[in-house]
């Protein structure tokens, strides 16, 4: 700025004051400043309208022949809000000066109380502050535009993501969300929840006989027949996979579920869809498994689906084209509870006897030549037979039984312990990512626990990135914000995991300081063939760049997806295509 000539407009009706300012700005210090003078506010405003010779800054007196007080400032500021203004006034009222600055003036100088050096510095600083303000305004607008764009895209995608493209009933993802919502609601209300699993009998033979296009039309008609059998808004029909459909019936006992199954069979018979190669009928038929449960906190939601699946298996075994009810007598109920309690006991013993194992999966830099290696910490359970069990088998039970906070602490403690045997210099270039559960993010004592473990094992907290999923962050916004700020204050970094899976606005990002955005895998998997998914990934990366955060693309499972990511500027990638999870001890052995 100081190497270019600054164009200054002084609006002042006292010619002596004008001469003093001109002398101060040209007395060896102001050779890069050119000053013009107007004696009235009207003349000054007219000069500012001349875009052929723009003014960089205005020096304004508050007592002119055609305006007085802050009204002078308001007129100029309202007409030219992006122009930096310095008030030169003989009024020494501190309240007036404070009010002027609060309303947008860059500075307030008292006449006869400044020299050339002070005035020149005030001019330079005012222009620089205004420049920074305008740059921030542009970046803020860019962020808002990107937020609006992604929100609109997410809204469109949400509508598409809920519905199965072929049959126009809910898809599997939407079913999972509705099912868990109804499970937790009826758990509170202690009302029954029923599930029907429906499978088109001998559908492969149908496709072989009538071709796949006819098979698609068949599935569409079957889906509509099932949907027509449910009447209440809370009932949900979804395509469960292939030729399987599922029906959620809240506040419905097993007898009510059986009645809905009978209606489904009747509606399907009325369609008279031919199936000449079916061993059980000359028309298309369904096998249906029904199960009912009053949800309980100590019972995993997946157990009801398993019960319906068992009933469906029995329906097929009994000849198909029928409904089989999964009878929840007291013995069966006891078996479900017993299975859950067995897992709770197994998980508790695994923590006490160190039967869990820590695995790592690499997170690689995509476009950087030299970077610190990143590894995500994963959890495995090794049962007494030596079988390694992945978390998908037990995490839902751990979450429902409130064991997740203890498991998270086990992971952090044992990771710190295993790393403590290696010199800090050896680990200096490594970053380890630790996932935090919903229960942990609610725990206000987590920071104290981590700080205690840091002191115990002598590890450096800046070696770790803590990952919080987007859904957990939104559900616990205040706690998550406090937690992430405390982690960053201690030197750790924060990753917002599975970002983009929610349709929420970007507004909450301002409340949760993050270092990385890990982009939801559902977009990464589809971006090779889906232009919308690719654009969403690009938008998320642009938002992250504005926030000075880096991006991680998860679920990179093929070279084609990797090739699609490279032009977008995403910083890191993770997935089975790049590296399978392996035990942490194997990685540490390579550091010896």
C-alpha positions as CSV (number, residue, x, y, z in Angstrom):
1,X,0.0,0.0,0.0
2,X,2.8,2.4,0.8
3,X,4.4,2.0,-2.6
4,X,1.2,3.3,-4.4
5,X,-0.1,6.9,-4.3
6,X,-3.1,7.1,-1.9
7,X,-5.9,9.4,-3.0
8,X,-7.3,11.3,0.0
9,X,-10.4,13.5,0.0
10,X,-10.6,16.0,2.8
11,X,-14.1,17.4,3.4
12,X,-13.5,20.5,5.6
13,X,-14.9,24.1,5.5
14,X,-11.9,25.6,7.4
15,X,-9.2,26.3,4.8
16,X,-6.6,26.8,7.6
17,X,-7.2,23.2,8.8
18,X,-6.9,22.0,5.2
19,X,-3.5,23.7,4.8
20,X,-2.2,22.3,8.0
21,X,-3.2,18.7,7.0
22,X,-1.6,19.2,3.5
23,X,1.6,20.4,5.1
24,X,1.6,17.5,7.5
25,X,1.2,15.0,4.7
26,X,3.8,16.5,2.4
27,X,6.5,17.2,5.0
28,X,8.9,14.5,4.0
29,X,6.5,11.7,5.2
30,X,3.5,11.9,2.9
31,X,5.1,11.8,-0.6
32,X,2.9,8.8,-1.5
33,X,-0.3,10.6,-0.5
34,X,-2.3,12.9,-2.8
35,X,-4.9,15.1,-1.1
36,X,-8.0,16.8,-2.6
37,X,-10.3,19.2,-0.7
38,X,-14.0,19.9,-0.7
39,X,-15.6,22.6,1.5
40,X,-19.1,21.1,1.8
41,X,-20.6,17.7,2.4
42,X,-22.6,17.9,-0.9
43,X,-19.4,18.7,-2.9
44,X,-17.6,15.9,-1.1
45,X,-20.3,13.4,-1.9
46,X,-20.4,14.5,-5.6
47,X,-16.6,14.0,-5.8
48,X,-16.8,10.5,-4.4
49,X,-19.2,9.5,-7.1
50,X,-16.5,10.0,-9.7
51,X,-15.4,6.4,-10.5
52,X,-12.8,7.6,-13.0
53,X,-10.6,8.9,-10.3
54,X,-11.5,6.9,-7.2
55,X,-10.8,8.1,-3.6
56,X,-9.0,5.7,-1.3
57,X,-9.9,7.4,2.0
58,X,-11.9,10.4,3.3
59,X,-10.9,12.8,6.1
60,X,-14.2,14.3,7.4
61,X,-15.0,17.3,9.7
62,X,-18.2,17.0,11.7
63,X,-19.1,20.7,11.5
64,X,-19.7,21.8,7.9
65,X,-21.9,24.5,6.5
66,X,-24.4,22.0,5.2
67,X,-24.3,19.2,7.9
68,X,-23.4,18.9,11.5
69,X,-22.3,16.2,14.0
70,X,-22.5,12.5,13.2
71,X,-25.1,13.2,10.5
72,X,-22.1,14.2,8.3
73,X,-20.5,10.8,8.9
74,X,-23.8,8.9,8.4
75,X,-24.5,10.5,5.1
76,X,-21.0,9.6,3.7
77,X,-20.9,6.1,5.3
78,X,-24.4,5.2,4.0
79,X,-23.6,6.4,0.5
80,X,-20.2,4.8,0.4
81,X,-20.1,2.0,3.0
82,X,-16.9,0.4,1.7
83,X,-14.9,3.7,1.9
84,X,-12.6,4.1,4.9
85,X,-13.4,7.2,6.9
86,X,-11.3,9.1,9.4
87,X,-13.0,11.9,11.4
88,X,-10.9,15.1,12.1
89,X,-12.8,17.1,14.7
90,X,-12.2,19.8,17.3
91,X,-14.8,18.1,19.5
92,X,-13.0,16.3,22.4
93,X,-16.1,14.5,23.6
94,X,-14.9,10.9,24.2
95,X,-18.5,9.6,24.0
96,X,-18.9,11.1,20.5
97,X,-15.6,9.6,19.4
98,X,-16.5,6.1,20.7
99,X,-20.0,6.3,19.0
100,X,-18.4,7.2,15.7
101,X,-15.9,4.3,15.7
102,X,-18.6,1.9,16.8
103,X,-20.8,2.9,13.8
104,X,-18.0,2.4,11.3
105,X,-15.4,5.2,11.4
106,X,-11.9,3.9,11.1
107,X,-10.4,6.5,13.5
108,X,-11.3,9.7,15.3
109,X,-8.5,12.3,15.6
110,X,-8.6,15.6,17.6
111,X,-7.4,18.6,15.6
112,X,-4.1,20.1,16.8
113,X,-3.4,16.9,18.7
114,X,-1.7,14.9,15.9
115,X,1.4,15.3,13.9
116,X,2.2,14.2,10.4
117,X,3.6,10.8,11.4
118,X,0.4,10.0,13.4
119,X,-1.9,11.1,10.7
120,X,-0.1,9.2,8.0
121,X,0.0,6.0,10.1
122,X,-3.8,6.5,10.8
123,X,-4.4,6.7,7.1
124,X,-2.4,3.6,6.2
125,X,-3.9,1.6,9.0
126,X,-7.5,2.7,8.2
127,X,-7.1,1.6,4.5
128,X,-5.5,-1.7,5.6
129,X,-8.3,-2.5,8.1
130,X,-10.9,-1.7,5.6
131,X,-9.2,-3.9,3.0
132,X,-9.1,-6.8,5.5
133,X,-12.7,-6.2,6.4
134,X,-13.8,-6.4,2.8
135,X,-11.7,-9.5,2.2
136,X,-13.4,-11.2,5.2
137,X,-16.8,-10.1,4.0
138,X,-16.1,-11.7,0.6
139,X,-14.9,-14.9,2.2
140,X,-17.9,-15.0,4.5
141,X,-20.2,-14.6,1.6
142,X,-18.3,-17.4,-0.3
143,X,-18.7,-19.6,2.7
144,X,-22.4,-18.8,2.9
145,X,-22.9,-19.4,-0.8
146,X,-21.2,-22.8,-0.5
147,X,-23.3,-23.6,2.5
148,X,-26.5,-22.7,0.7
149,X,-25.3,-24.7,-2.4
150,X,-24.5,-27.8,-0.3
151,X,-27.7,-27.5,1.7
152,X,-29.8,-27.3,-1.5
153,X,-27.9,-30.3,-2.9
154,X,-28.2,-32.2,0.3
155,X,-32.0,-31.5,0.3
156,X,-32.3,-32.8,-3.2
157,X,-30.1,-35.8,-2.4
158,X,-32.0,-36.5,0.7
159,X,-35.2,-36.8,-1.3
160,X,-33.5,-39.1,-3.7
161,X,-31.7,-41.1,-1.0
162,X,-34.9,-42.0,0.8
163,X,-36.6,-43.7,-2.1
164,X,-35.7,-46.9,-4.0
165,X,-35.3,-45.8,-7.6
166,X,-37.0,-48.9,-9.0
167,X,-39.9,-49.6,-6.7
168,X,-40.6,-46.1,-5.4
169,X,-40.9,-47.3,-1.8
170,X,-38.4,-46.4,0.9
171,X,-34.9,-47.8,0.4
172,X,-32.7,-49.7,2.9
173,X,-31.0,-46.6,4.3
174,X,-34.3,-44.9,5.0
175,X,-35.7,-48.1,6.6
176,X,-32.7,-48.2,9.0
177,X,-33.3,-44.6,10.1
178,X,-37.1,-45.1,10.6
179,X,-36.6,-48.4,12.3
180,X,-34.2,-47.1,14.9
181,X,-36.4,-44.0,15.5
182,X,-39.5,-46.2,16.1
183,X,-37.5,-48.6,18.3
184,X,-36.3,-45.8,20.6
185,X,-39.8,-44.2,20.6
186,X,-41.6,-47.4,21.5
187,X,-38.9,-48.2,24.0
188,X,-40.0,-45.1,25.9
189,X,-43.7,-45.7,25.4
190,X,-43.4,-49.5,26.0
191,X,-45.6,-50.3,23.0
192,X,-45.1,-53.3,20.6
193,X,-43.2,-53.0,17.4
194,X,-43.8,-55.6,14.6
195,X,-41.7,-56.3,11.5
196,X,-42.6,-58.2,8.3
197,X,-39.9,-59.5,6.0
198,X,-41.3,-60.4,2.6
199,X,-39.5,-62.3,-0.1
200,X,-40.7,-63.0,-3.7
201,X,-40.8,-66.7,-4.1
202,X,-38.4,-68.2,-6.8
203,X,-37.7,-64.7,-8.2
204,X,-34.5,-66.0,-10.0
205,X,-36.7,-68.4,-11.9
206,X,-39.0,-65.5,-12.8
207,X,-36.2,-63.5,-14.2
208,X,-34.9,-66.4,-16.2
209,X,-38.3,-67.0,-17.7
210,X,-39.6,-63.5,-18.3
211,X,-36.2,-61.5,-18.6
212,X,-35.0,-58.8,-16.3
213,X,-37.2,-56.0,-17.5
214,X,-40.3,-58.0,-16.7
215,X,-38.6,-58.8,-13.3
216,X,-38.2,-55.1,-12.6
217,X,-41.9,-54.5,-13.4
218,X,-42.8,-57.4,-11.2
219,X,-40.9,-55.9,-8.2
220,X,-42.6,-52.6,-8.8
221,X,-46.1,-54.2,-8.7
222,X,-45.2,-56.3,-5.6
223,X,-43.9,-53.1,-3.9
224,X,-47.1,-51.2,-4.6
225,X,-49.3,-54.2,-3.4
226,X,-47.4,-54.3,-0.1
227,X,-47.6,-50.5,0.3
228,X,-51.3,-50.6,-0.4
229,X,-51.7,-53.0,2.5
230,X,-50.6,-50.5,5.1
231,X,-52.9,-47.6,6.1
232,X,-51.3,-45.7,9.0
233,X,-48.8,-42.8,8.4
234,X,-46.3,-44.4,10.8
235,X,-46.2,-47.7,8.9
236,X,-43.2,-48.0,6.7
237,X,-42.6,-50.2,3.6
238,X,-39.1,-50.5,2.2
239,X,-37.1,-52.5,-0.3
240,X,-34.8,-54.4,2.0
241,X,-32.6,-55.8,-0.8
242,X,-33.0,-57.6,-4.1
243,X,-36.5,-59.2,-4.1
244,X,-36.9,-58.6,-0.3
245,X,-39.2,-56.1,1.2
246,X,-39.7,-55.1,4.8
247,X,-42.7,-53.5,6.7
248,X,-42.4,-51.6,10.0
249,X,-45.6,-51.7,12.0
250,X,-45.4,-49.5,15.1
251,X,-47.8,-50.1,18.0
252,X,-48.8,-53.4,16.4
253,X,-48.8,-56.8,18.2
254,X,-48.1,-60.1,16.5
255,X,-51.8,-60.7,15.7
256,X,-52.0,-57.3,14.0
257,X,-48.9,-58.1,12.0
258,X,-50.5,-61.4,10.9
259,X,-53.5,-59.5,9.6
260,X,-51.4,-57.1,7.6
261,X,-49.5,-60.1,6.1
262,X,-52.9,-61.7,5.1
263,X,-53.8,-58.4,3.3
264,X,-50.5,-58.4,1.5
265,X,-51.1,-61.9,0.2
266,X,-54.6,-61.0,-0.9
267,X,-53.5,-57.8,-2.7
268,X,-50.8,-59.8,-4.5
269,X,-53.2,-62.5,-5.6
270,X,-55.5,-59.8,-7.1
271,X,-52.7,-58.7,-9.4
272,X,-52.6,-62.2,-11.1
273,X,-49.0,-61.9,-12.0
274,X,-48.1,-65.1,-13.9
275,X,-45.2,-67.2,-12.8
276,X,-45.4,-70.4,-14.8
277,X,-42.0,-71.8,-13.5
278,X,-42.9,-71.4,-9.8
279,X,-43.2,-74.8,-8.0
280,X,-45.8,-73.4,-5.5
281,X,-48.2,-71.4,-7.7
282,X,-48.8,-70.3,-11.3
283,X,-48.8,-66.7,-10.0
284,X,-46.2,-64.6,-8.2
285,X,-46.3,-65.3,-4.4
286,X,-44.5,-64.1,-1.3
287,X,-43.0,-65.8,1.8
288,X,-43.4,-63.6,4.9
289,X,-41.7,-63.7,8.3
290,X,-43.3,-61.7,11.1
291,X,-41.9,-60.9,14.5
292,X,-43.0,-58.6,17.3
293,X,-41.2,-57.1,20.3
294,X,-41.8,-54.5,23.0
295,X,-38.4,-52.6,22.7
296,X,-36.2,-52.6,25.8
297,X,-33.0,-50.7,26.5
298,X,-31.1,-53.9,27.2
299,X,-32.1,-55.5,23.9
300,X,-30.2,-54.8,20.7
301,X,-32.6,-53.5,18.0
302,X,-31.1,-55.9,15.5
303,X,-32.5,-58.8,17.4
304,X,-36.1,-58.1,16.2
305,X,-34.9,-58.1,12.5
306,X,-33.1,-61.4,13.2
307,X,-36.3,-62.9,14.6
308,X,-38.3,-61.8,11.5
309,X,-35.5,-63.2,9.3
310,X,-35.7,-66.5,11.2
311,X,-39.5,-66.6,10.7
312,X,-39.0,-65.9,7.0
313,X,-36.6,-68.8,6.8
314,X,-39.2,-71.1,8.4
315,X,-41.8,-69.8,5.9
316,X,-39.6,-70.9,3.0
317,X,-38.8,-74.2,4.7
318,X,-42.6,-74.9,5.1
319,X,-43.2,-74.5,1.4
320,X,-43.3,-70.8,0.7
321,X,-46.4,-68.7,-0.2
322,X,-47.3,-68.4,3.5
323,X,-46.6,-66.3,6.6
324,X,-44.6,-67.6,9.6
325,X,-44.9,-65.9,12.9
326,X,-41.9,-65.8,15.3
327,X,-43.5,-66.6,18.6
328,X,-42.1,-64.5,21.5
329,X,-43.1,-66.7,24.3
330,X,-41.3,-66.1,27.6
331,X,-38.6,-68.6,26.8
332,X,-37.9,-66.9,23.5
333,X,-37.9,-63.5,25.2
334,X,-35.6,-64.8,27.8
335,X,-33.3,-66.1,25.0
336,X,-33.1,-62.7,23.4
337,X,-32.3,-61.0,26.7
338,X,-29.9,-63.7,27.6
339,X,-28.0,-63.2,24.3
340,X,-27.7,-59.5,24.9
341,X,-26.6,-59.9,28.5
342,X,-24.0,-62.4,27.3
343,X,-22.5,-59.8,25.1
344,X,-22.5,-57.2,27.8
345,X,-20.6,-59.6,30.1
346,X,-18.3,-60.5,27.2
347,X,-17.5,-56.9,26.5
348,X,-16.9,-56.1,30.2
349,X,-14.5,-59.0,30.5
350,X,-12.8,-58.0,27.3
351,X,-11.9,-54.7,28.9
352,X,-10.9,-56.2,32.2
353,X,-8.8,-59.0,30.6
354,X,-7.4,-57.0,27.6
355,X,-9.1,-59.1,25.0
356,X,-9.6,-56.1,22.7
357,X,-6.9,-55.5,20.1
358,X,-6.0,-52.2,18.4
359,X,-5.7,-52.1,14.6
360,X,-4.6,-49.3,12.3
361,X,-5.6,-48.3,8.8
362,X,-3.5,-45.8,6.9
363,X,-4.8,-42.4,5.8
364,X,-2.6,-41.2,2.9
365,X,-1.9,-37.8,1.5
366,X,-3.3,-37.5,-2.0
367,X,-1.4,-34.6,-3.5
368,X,1.4,-33.9,-1.0
369,X,4.9,-35.3,-1.6
370,X,6.1,-35.1,2.0
371,X,3.6,-35.4,4.9
372,X,3.2,-36.9,8.3
373,X,1.8,-40.5,8.1
374,X,-1.7,-40.7,9.6
375,X,-3.4,-43.9,10.9
376,X,-6.9,-44.4,12.2
377,X,-7.2,-46.6,15.3
378,X,-9.7,-49.4,14.9
379,X,-11.0,-51.9,17.5
380,X,-11.2,-55.6,17.3
381,X,-12.3,-58.3,19.8
382,X,-10.4,-61.6,20.0
383,X,-12.6,-64.3,21.5
384,X,-11.2,-67.3,23.4
385,X,-11.1,-69.4,20.2
386,X,-8.8,-66.9,18.6
387,X,-11.4,-65.5,16.2
388,X,-11.1,-61.8,15.6
389,X,-14.5,-60.1,15.8
390,X,-15.2,-56.7,14.1
391,X,-17.1,-53.9,15.9
392,X,-20.2,-54.2,13.7
393,X,-21.0,-57.3,15.7
394,X,-21.1,-55.7,19.2
395,X,-21.1,-51.9,18.9
396,X,-24.9,-51.6,18.9
397,X,-25.1,-53.6,22.1
398,X,-22.2,-51.6,23.6
399,X,-24.1,-48.3,22.8
400,X,-27.4,-49.5,24.1
401,X,-25.9,-50.8,27.4
402,X,-23.8,-47.6,27.9
403,X,-20.5,-49.4,27.6
404,X,-19.1,-47.2,24.8
405,X,-17.6,-44.5,27.1
406,X,-15.6,-47.3,28.9
407,X,-14.5,-48.8,25.6
408,X,-13.3,-45.4,24.3
409,X,-11.3,-44.9,27.5
410,X,-9.8,-48.4,27.1
411,X,-8.8,-47.6,23.5
412,X,-7.1,-44.3,24.5
413,X,-5.3,-45.7,27.5
414,X,-4.0,-48.8,25.7
415,X,-2.9,-46.7,22.7
416,X,-1.0,-44.3,24.9
417,X,0.5,-47.2,26.8
418,X,1.7,-49.0,23.6
419,X,3.1,-45.8,22.2
420,X,4.9,-44.9,25.4
421,X,7.5,-47.6,24.8
422,X,8.8,-45.7,21.8
423,X,10.8,-42.5,22.0
424,X,9.0,-39.3,21.2
425,X,11.5,-38.6,18.4
426,X,10.5,-41.9,16.7
427,X,6.8,-41.0,16.8
428,X,7.3,-37.3,16.0
429,X,6.1,-37.6,12.4
430,X,3.1,-39.9,13.0
431,X,-0.6,-38.9,13.7
432,X,-3.1,-41.4,15.2
433,X,-6.8,-40.8,14.8
434,X,-9.1,-41.9,17.7
435,X,-12.9,-42.2,17.3
436,X,-15.0,-40.8,20.1
437,X,-18.6,-42.1,20.6
438,X,-21.8,-40.3,21.5
439,X,-21.5,-41.3,25.1
440,X,-17.9,-40.0,25.3
441,X,-18.8,-36.7,23.8
442,X,-21.4,-36.2,26.5
443,X,-18.8,-36.9,29.2
444,X,-17.5,-33.7,30.7
445,X,-14.7,-35.5,32.4
446,X,-13.0,-36.8,29.3
447,X,-10.4,-34.0,29.1
448,X,-9.3,-34.7,32.6
449,X,-9.0,-38.4,31.8
450,X,-6.9,-37.7,28.8
451,X,-4.7,-35.2,30.6
452,X,-4.1,-37.8,33.3
453,X,-3.2,-40.5,30.8
454,X,-0.8,-38.0,29.0
455,X,1.0,-37.5,32.3
456,X,1.0,-41.2,33.1
457,X,2.4,-42.4,29.8
458,X,4.4,-39.3,28.8
459,X,2.9,-39.1,25.3
460,X,2.5,-35.8,23.3
461,X,-1.1,-34.9,22.6
462,X,-0.2,-33.3,19.3
463,X,0.4,-36.8,17.9
464,X,-3.4,-37.4,18.0
465,X,-6.5,-36.5,16.0
466,X,-9.8,-37.1,17.7
467,X,-12.7,-38.0,15.4
468,X,-16.3,-37.1,16.1
469,X,-19.0,-38.1,13.7
470,X,-21.2,-35.4,12.3
471,X,-24.4,-36.9,13.7
472,X,-22.9,-37.1,17.2
473,X,-21.6,-33.5,16.9
474,X,-25.0,-32.1,16.0
475,X,-26.8,-34.1,18.7
476,X,-24.4,-32.8,21.4
477,X,-23.4,-29.4,19.9
478,X,-22.6,-27.6,23.1
479,X,-20.7,-30.5,24.7
480,X,-18.8,-31.3,21.5
481,X,-17.8,-27.6,21.0
482,X,-16.4,-27.5,24.5
483,X,-14.7,-30.8,24.1
484,X,-13.1,-30.0,20.7
485,X,-11.8,-26.6,21.9
486,X,-10.3,-28.3,25.0
487,X,-8.6,-30.9,22.9
488,X,-7.2,-28.3,20.5
489,X,-6.0,-26.2,23.4
490,X,-4.0,-29.3,24.6
491,X,-2.3,-29.6,21.2
492,X,-4.6,-32.3,19.7
493,X,-6.4,-32.0,16.3
494,X,-10.1,-32.6,15.7
495,X,-11.7,-34.5,12.8
496,X,-15.4,-34.1,11.9
497,X,-16.2,-37.6,10.7
498,X,-18.7,-38.7,8.1
499,X,-19.3,-35.1,7.1
500,X,-22.2,-34.4,4.7
501,X,-24.3,-37.3,5.8
502,X,-26.7,-34.9,7.6
503,X,-28.9,-32.4,5.9
504,X,-28.2,-29.8,8.6
505,X,-27.0,-26.3,7.7
506,X,-23.2,-25.5,7.9
507,X,-24.0,-23.1,10.7
508,X,-22.8,-25.5,13.4
509,X,-19.4,-25.6,11.9
510,X,-18.8,-22.1,13.3
511,X,-19.3,-23.6,16.8
512,X,-17.1,-26.6,16.5
513,X,-13.5,-25.8,15.6
514,X,-12.1,-28.6,13.4
515,X,-8.8,-29.4,11.7
516,X,-10.2,-32.0,9.2
517,X,-13.5,-32.8,7.5
518,X,-13.8,-36.5,6.7
519,X,-16.2,-36.7,3.8
520,X,-19.0,-39.2,4.1
521,X,-18.3,-42.5,2.3
522,X,-21.7,-42.6,0.6
523,X,-20.6,-39.7,-1.6
524,X,-17.1,-41.1,-2.2
525,X,-18.4,-44.5,-3.3
526,X,-20.7,-43.0,-5.9
527,X,-18.7,-40.1,-7.3
528,X,-17.2,-42.2,-10.1
529,X,-20.6,-42.5,-11.7
530,X,-22.7,-39.8,-10.0
531,X,-22.0,-36.2,-11.0
532,X,-24.0,-34.9,-8.0
533,X,-21.9,-36.9,-5.5
534,X,-18.7,-35.6,-7.2
535,X,-19.9,-32.0,-6.9
536,X,-20.8,-32.4,-3.3
537,X,-17.3,-33.7,-2.5
538,X,-15.9,-30.7,-4.4
539,X,-18.1,-28.3,-2.5
540,X,-17.2,-29.8,0.9
541,X,-13.5,-29.5,0.0
542,X,-14.0,-25.8,-0.9
543,X,-15.8,-25.1,2.4
544,X,-13.0,-26.8,4.3
545,X,-10.4,-24.6,2.4
546,X,-12.2,-21.5,3.5
547,X,-12.2,-22.7,7.1
548,X,-8.4,-23.6,6.9
549,X,-9.3,-27.2,7.4
550,X,-8.2,-30.2,5.4
551,X,-10.3,-33.0,3.9
552,X,-10.1,-36.7,4.1
553,X,-12.0,-38.9,1.6
554,X,-13.1,-42.2,3.3
555,X,-14.2,-45.4,1.6
556,X,-11.8,-45.2,-1.3
557,X,-12.2,-48.7,-2.7
558,X,-11.0,-48.5,-6.3
559,X,-8.5,-46.9,-8.6
560,X,-11.4,-45.3,-10.5
561,X,-12.6,-43.5,-7.3
562,X,-9.0,-42.5,-6.6
563,X,-8.7,-41.0,-10.1
564,X,-12.0,-39.1,-9.7
565,X,-10.7,-37.6,-6.4
566,X,-7.3,-36.3,-7.6
567,X,-8.5,-33.2,-9.6
568,X,-10.7,-32.0,-6.7
569,X,-7.8,-31.1,-4.4
570,X,-8.9,-33.4,-1.5
571,X,-6.0,-33.6,1.0
572,X,-6.1,-37.2,2.3
573,X,-7.7,-40.5,1.3
574,X,-8.5,-43.7,3.3
575,X,-10.0,-47.0,2.3
576,X,-9.4,-50.7,1.8
577,X,-8.0,-50.1,-1.7
578,X,-5.1,-48.2,-0.1
579,X,-4.5,-50.4,2.9
580,X,-6.2,-53.0,4.9
581,X,-6.4,-52.7,8.7
582,X,-3.6,-54.4,10.6
583,X,-2.6,-54.8,14.2
584,X,-1.0,-51.7,15.8
585,X,1.7,-53.9,17.2
586,X,2.8,-54.8,13.6
587,X,3.1,-51.1,12.7
588,X,5.1,-50.3,15.9
589,X,7.4,-53.2,15.2
590,X,8.5,-51.5,12.0
591,X,9.6,-48.5,14.1
592,X,12.0,-50.5,16.2
